[in-house]
Amino acid sequence: MSMLALKIVAGVGALSFGLTKLLCSKFFQSSNLDLPNNRSLHSFPVPRTGGVAILGSVMLGGIALWLAGISDEWWTPLLGWICGMTLLLAAVSFWDDRMGLSPGFRLGAQLLAASGVVWGGGLQLSAVTIPAVGVLVLGLGKGIITVLLLIWMSNLYNFMDGIDGLAGGMTVLGFGILSGLSWLGGAQDLALTTAIVAVGAGGFLYFNLPPAKIFMGDVGSVPLGFIAGGLALKGIDAGLFNVWVPLLIFFPFVADSTATLCRRLLRGEKVWCAHREHWYQRLVLAGWSHRRTLGVGYALMLASGMTAVLYNLATEFVQAAILMGWMAIFVILTWAVNLAEWRAKKSDP
């Protein structure tokens, strides 16, 4: 990366920090507050506009990269579709934070955004590599599968934004690792794009660590999940890595959200309704502090991220062993959360 590119990336972090600090000020704190309820883990009103600072700084950083002509390949029609649909989701999510929208309307907006990137931008997951087994070609269903993946990433990020510092930390680490892998693969355009998202989240994260002064809100979590899915698929399409790499990078979010969704579906519950059944929520309710829960989450993020880098450099048999290892870790994590809840109930008089 050139020195100018590094200055722009650093500027995004500084801008995000400044905007977030401004949104934490008394002038803005009285609007768009997240009020505590029986499903919350916080006990006092907190502004939920941090996503505005993240996305605002990232978009301005992207414009700066384009104006500076850092890379002739940076701005593409596909990236234009991703940016445009991200802004659509941000607008809908901001309105949802303020007024509340029906689940059907939110899902419709996500379907429109994902369809735009898939059929407008031409981004489709055409095959899934299974290490030591072969390649599964998705065929005619690849477009629909890609749309579903983008919608799922948008929602799981939103689901996991329920404790101080968790979604912000995942964004810094996850997009940072994607940036590093893209740079090592020679894709400077993708490396720069993911880097500005990572540092944009970093500027916000300082104010979001427990006890949080501000939340990112749906205006941050939903678009960030969408961007994560879109840029990960862009890296897969460019041959930088296969689908398992981003799944490993974001494993803490993918595992928790998927396990929780499946458990609620099996119980016949309305999965679109708010709840407190994610692993991190159950641990806090079992008596863990926010900082302890967040520390374990960060450790898991670092472990899965480092494993993703190793996976990308390994032979197929080592790759297969890595995936089987994380399947075992998934089972262990499920057991560990249940054990924490059992101990909390046992010690409760």
C-alpha positions as CSV (number, residue, x, y, z in Angstrom):
1,M,0.0,0.0,0.0
2,S,1.2,3.5,-0.7
3,M,1.8,6.1,2.0
4,L,-1.3,8.0,0.8
5,A,-3.5,5.0,1.1
6,L,-2.2,4.4,4.7
7,K,-3.0,8.0,5.6
8,I,-6.5,7.7,4.2
9,V,-7.1,4.4,6.2
10,A,-5.8,6.1,9.4
11,G,-8.0,9.1,8.7
12,V,-11.0,6.9,8.6
13,G,-10.2,5.7,12.1
14,A,-9.7,9.2,13.4
15,L,-12.9,10.4,11.7
16,S,-14.9,7.5,13.2
17,F,-13.5,8.3,16.6
18,G,-14.4,12.0,16.3
19,L,-17.9,11.3,15.0
20,T,-18.6,8.7,17.7
21,K,-17.5,11.1,20.4
22,L,-19.8,13.7,19.0
23,L,-22.7,11.3,19.0
24,C,-22.0,10.5,22.6
25,S,-22.2,14.2,23.5
26,K,-25.2,15.6,25.5
27,F,-26.5,17.3,22.4
28,F,-27.1,14.0,20.6
29,Q,-27.7,11.7,23.6
30,S,-31.3,12.6,24.0
31,S,-32.3,11.2,20.6
32,N,-32.6,7.6,19.4
33,L,-31.9,6.0,22.8
34,D,-31.9,2.2,23.4
35,L,-34.2,2.0,26.5
36,P,-33.7,-1.1,28.8
37,N,-36.4,-3.7,28.7
38,N,-36.8,-7.3,29.9
39,R,-34.7,-8.6,27.0
40,S,-31.8,-6.1,27.4
41,L,-28.5,-6.7,29.1
42,H,-28.0,-3.0,29.9
43,S,-29.7,-1.1,32.7
44,F,-29.8,2.6,31.5
45,P,-30.6,4.3,28.3
46,V,-27.8,4.3,25.7
47,P,-27.7,6.1,22.3
48,R,-27.7,3.6,19.4
49,T,-26.3,5.8,16.6
50,G,-22.8,4.5,16.5
51,G,-23.4,2.8,13.2
52,V,-23.8,6.3,11.7
53,A,-20.2,7.1,12.6
54,I,-18.8,3.8,11.3
55,L,-20.6,3.9,8.0
56,G,-20.2,7.6,7.5
57,S,-16.4,7.4,8.0
58,V,-16.1,4.3,5.8
59,M,-18.0,5.8,3.0
60,L,-16.0,9.1,3.1
61,G,-12.8,7.0,3.2
62,G,-14.0,5.1,0.1
63,I,-14.6,8.4,-1.7
64,A,-11.2,9.6,-0.7
65,L,-9.6,6.4,-2.1
66,W,-11.5,6.9,-5.3
67,L,-10.6,10.6,-5.7
68,A,-6.9,9.8,-4.9
69,G,-6.8,7.1,-7.7
70,I,-5.1,4.7,-5.3
71,S,-6.0,1.7,-7.4
72,D,-7.4,1.5,-10.9
73,E,-9.2,-1.7,-9.9
74,W,-10.7,-0.3,-6.7
75,W,-14.0,1.1,-7.9
76,T,-15.9,-1.6,-9.8
77,P,-19.6,-1.9,-10.7
78,L,-19.8,-4.7,-8.1
79,L,-18.4,-2.5,-5.3
80,G,-20.9,0.1,-6.4
81,W,-23.8,-2.3,-5.9
82,I,-22.4,-3.3,-2.5
83,C,-22.1,0.3,-1.4
84,G,-25.5,1.3,-2.8
85,M,-27.3,-1.6,-1.2
86,T,-25.5,-1.0,2.1
87,L,-26.8,2.5,2.1
88,L,-30.3,1.2,1.5
89,L,-30.0,-1.1,4.4
90,A,-28.5,1.6,6.6
91,A,-31.5,4.0,5.8
92,V,-34.0,1.3,6.6
93,S,-32.2,0.2,9.7
94,F,-31.9,3.8,11.0
95,W,-35.6,4.2,10.6
96,D,-36.2,0.9,12.3
97,D,-34.0,2.1,15.3
98,R,-36.1,5.3,15.5
99,M,-39.7,4.2,14.8
100,G,-39.7,0.4,14.6
101,L,-40.5,-1.5,11.4
102,S,-42.2,-4.8,10.9
103,P,-40.0,-7.9,10.4
104,G,-41.6,-8.4,7.0
105,F,-40.5,-4.9,5.8
106,R,-37.0,-5.4,7.2
107,L,-36.7,-8.8,5.5
108,G,-38.0,-7.3,2.2
109,A,-35.3,-4.6,2.3
110,Q,-32.6,-7.2,2.9
111,L,-34.0,-9.4,0.1
112,L,-33.9,-6.4,-2.3
113,A,-30.3,-5.5,-1.2
114,A,-29.0,-9.0,-1.6
115,S,-30.7,-9.5,-4.9
116,G,-29.2,-6.3,-6.2
117,V,-25.7,-7.4,-5.4
118,V,-26.3,-11.0,-6.7
119,W,-28.1,-10.2,-10.0
120,G,-27.2,-6.6,-10.5
121,G,-23.5,-6.9,-9.4
122,G,-23.1,-10.4,-10.6
123,L,-21.7,-11.8,-7.4
124,Q,-22.6,-15.4,-6.9
125,L,-21.1,-18.3,-5.0
126,S,-20.8,-21.0,-7.6
127,A,-19.2,-23.8,-5.7
128,V,-18.1,-25.0,-2.3
129,T,-14.8,-26.7,-1.8
130,I,-14.9,-29.6,0.7
131,P,-11.3,-30.4,1.7
132,A,-10.1,-33.9,1.0
133,V,-13.5,-34.7,-0.6
134,G,-14.0,-32.5,-3.7
135,V,-15.9,-29.5,-5.0
136,L,-19.7,-29.2,-4.7
137,V,-21.0,-27.2,-7.7
138,L,-24.1,-25.2,-6.7
139,G,-25.5,-25.1,-10.3
140,L,-28.8,-23.3,-10.9
141,G,-29.4,-22.6,-7.3
142,K,-26.2,-20.5,-6.8
143,G,-28.0,-17.2,-7.0
144,I,-30.7,-18.1,-4.4
145,I,-28.0,-19.6,-2.1
146,T,-25.9,-16.4,-2.3
147,V,-28.9,-14.2,-1.6
148,L,-29.7,-16.3,1.5
149,L,-26.1,-16.1,2.7
150,L,-26.1,-12.3,2.4
151,I,-29.4,-12.1,4.3
152,W,-28.1,-14.5,7.0
153,M,-24.9,-12.5,7.5
154,S,-26.9,-9.3,7.8
155,N,-29.1,-10.8,10.5
156,L,-26.5,-12.7,12.4
157,Y,-24.5,-9.6,12.9
158,N,-27.6,-7.9,14.2
159,F,-28.4,-10.8,16.5
160,M,-24.9,-10.7,18.0
161,D,-24.9,-7.0,18.7
162,G,-26.4,-7.4,22.2
163,I,-23.4,-6.9,24.5
164,D,-20.9,-4.1,24.8
165,G,-17.9,-4.4,22.5
166,L,-18.8,-7.7,20.8
167,A,-19.9,-6.7,17.3
168,G,-17.4,-3.8,17.2
169,G,-14.6,-6.2,18.2
170,M,-15.6,-8.8,15.6
171,T,-15.6,-6.1,12.9
172,V,-12.1,-4.9,13.8
173,L,-10.7,-8.4,13.9
174,G,-12.7,-10.0,11.2
175,F,-12.3,-7.3,8.6
176,G,-8.7,-6.8,9.6
177,I,-7.9,-10.4,8.9
178,L,-9.8,-10.2,5.6
179,S,-7.7,-7.2,4.7
180,G,-4.4,-9.0,5.5
181,L,-5.4,-12.1,3.5
182,S,-6.4,-9.9,0.6
183,W,-3.1,-8.0,0.7
184,L,-1.1,-11.3,0.8
185,G,-3.1,-12.5,-2.2
186,G,-2.2,-9.3,-4.2
187,A,-5.8,-7.9,-4.1
188,Q,-5.0,-4.3,-3.0
189,D,-8.5,-3.1,-3.8
190,L,-10.1,-5.6,-1.4
191,A,-7.4,-5.1,1.2
192,L,-8.1,-1.3,1.3
193,T,-11.8,-1.7,1.4
194,T,-11.8,-4.2,4.3
195,A,-9.1,-2.1,6.1
196,I,-11.2,1.0,6.1
197,V,-14.2,-0.9,7.6
198,A,-11.9,-2.4,10.3
199,V,-10.4,1.0,11.4
200,G,-13.9,2.6,11.1
201,A,-15.2,0.1,13.6
202,G,-12.1,0.7,15.7
203,G,-12.8,4.4,16.2
204,F,-16.3,3.4,17.4
205,L,-15.1,0.5,19.6
206,Y,-13.3,2.8,22.1
207,F,-16.7,4.2,23.2
208,N,-18.5,0.8,23.0
209,L,-16.3,-1.2,25.4
210,P,-18.1,-2.0,28.7
211,P,-19.7,0.0,30.1
212,A,-20.7,1.3,26.6
213,K,-21.3,5.0,26.1
214,I,-23.0,4.2,22.7
215,F,-24.3,1.2,20.7
216,M,-24.0,0.8,17.0
217,G,-27.7,0.0,16.6
218,D,-29.3,-1.7,13.7
219,V,-28.0,1.1,11.5
220,G,-24.6,-0.3,12.1
221,S,-25.0,-4.0,12.7
222,V,-27.2,-4.9,9.7
223,P,-25.1,-3.1,7.0
224,L,-21.9,-4.4,8.5
225,G,-23.1,-8.0,8.3
226,F,-24.1,-7.3,4.7
227,I,-20.7,-5.8,3.9
228,A,-19.0,-8.8,5.6
229,G,-20.9,-11.2,3.4
230,G,-20.4,-9.2,0.2
231,L,-16.7,-8.6,0.6
232,A,-16.1,-12.1,1.7
233,L,-17.9,-13.4,-1.4
234,K,-15.8,-10.9,-3.5
235,G,-12.6,-12.5,-2.1
236,I,-13.9,-16.0,-2.9
237,D,-14.8,-15.0,-6.4
238,A,-11.3,-13.6,-6.9
239,G,-9.8,-16.9,-5.8
240,L,-8.1,-15.5,-2.7
241,F,-9.7,-18.1,-0.4
242,N,-12.6,-20.5,-0.4
243,V,-15.9,-20.2,1.6
244,W,-14.5,-21.8,4.7
245,V,-12.0,-18.9,5.4
246,P,-14.6,-16.2,6.1
247,L,-16.8,-18.7,7.9
248,L,-13.8,-19.5,10.2
249,I,-13.0,-15.8,10.6
250,F,-16.6,-15.0,11.7
251,F,-17.0,-18.4,13.5
252,P,-18.0,-16.9,16.9
253,F,-21.0,-15.1,15.3
254,V,-21.9,-17.9,12.8
255,A,-21.8,-20.6,15.5
256,D,-23.8,-18.7,18.1
257,S,-26.4,-17.4,15.8
258,T,-26.9,-20.6,13.9
259,A,-27.1,-22.7,17.1
260,T,-29.6,-20.3,18.7
261,L,-31.8,-20.1,15.6
262,C,-31.9,-23.9,15.2
263,R,-32.7,-24.4,18.9
264,R,-35.6,-21.9,18.7
265,L,-36.9,-23.3,15.5
266,L,-37.0,-26.8,17.1
267,R,-39.1,-25.4,19.9
268,G,-41.5,-23.8,17.5
269,E,-40.7,-20.2,18.6
270,K,-41.0,-17.0,16.6
271,V,-37.4,-16.6,15.5
272,W,-37.9,-13.0,14.4
273,C,-38.9,-11.9,18.0
274,A,-36.3,-10.5,20.3
275,H,-34.9,-12.8,23.0
276,R,-32.0,-13.5,25.4
277,E,-31.0,-17.0,24.3
278,H,-27.7,-16.4,22.5
279,W,-24.6,-17.9,24.2
280,Y,-23.2,-14.6,25.3
281,Q,-26.6,-13.5,26.7
282,R,-27.0,-16.8,28.6
283,L,-23.5,-16.4,30.1
284,V,-24.3,-12.9,31.4
285,L,-27.6,-14.1,32.8
286,A,-25.7,-17.0,34.5
287,G,-23.6,-14.5,36.4
288,W,-20.7,-13.7,34.1
289,S,-19.6,-10.1,33.9
290,H,-19.8,-8.2,30.5
291,R,-16.0,-8.0,30.5
292,R,-15.4,-11.7,31.2
293,T,-17.9,-12.6,28.5
294,L,-16.3,-10.2,26.1
295,G,-12.8,-11.4,26.9
296,V,-13.8,-15.0,26.1
297,G,-15.4,-13.8,22.9
298,Y,-12.3,-11.9,21.8
299,A,-10.1,-15.0,22.6
300,L,-12.4,-17.1,20.4
301,M,-12.3,-14.5,17.7
302,L,-8.5,-14.4,17.7
303,A,-8.3,-18.2,17.7
304,S,-10.7,-18.7,14.8
305,G,-9.1,-15.8,12.9
306,M,-5.6,-17.3,13.2
307,T,-7.0,-20.7,12.2
308,A,-8.5,-19.1,9.1
309,V,-5.1,-17.8,8.1
310,L,-3.5,-21.2,8.7
311,Y,-6.3,-22.9,6.8
312,N,-5.6,-20.7,3.8
313,L,-2.0,-21.8,3.7
314,A,-2.5,-25.5,4.6
315,T,-2.8,-28.7,2.5
316,E,-6.3,-30.1,2.0
317,F,-5.9,-32.8,4.7
318,V,-4.8,-30.2,7.2
319,Q,-7.8,-28.1,6.1
320,A,-10.1,-31.0,6.7
321,A,-8.6,-31.5,10.2
322,I,-9.1,-27.8,11.0
323,L,-12.8,-27.9,10.0
324,M,-13.4,-31.1,12.0
325,G,-11.5,-29.5,15.0
326,W,-13.8,-26.5,14.9
327,M,-16.9,-28.7,14.7
328,A,-15.6,-30.3,17.9
329,I,-15.1,-26.9,19.5
330,F,-18.7,-26.0,18.5
331,V,-20.0,-29.0,20.5
332,I,-17.7,-28.1,23.4
333,L,-18.9,-24.5,23.5
334,T,-22.5,-25.6,23.5
335,W,-21.8,-27.9,26.5
336,A,-19.8,-25.2,28.3
337,V,-22.7,-22.7,28.1
338,N,-25.1,-25.3,29.4
339,L,-22.7,-26.1,32.2
340,A,-22.4,-22.4,33.2
341,E,-26.2,-22.2,33.4
342,W,-26.4,-25.4,35.4
343,R,-23.8,-24.1,37.9
344,A,-25.7,-20.8,38.2
345,K,-29.0,-22.5,39.0
346,K,-27.3,-24.9,41.4
347,S,-25.7,-22.0,43.4
348,D,-29.0,-20.0,43.4
349,P,-30.6,-20.4,46.8
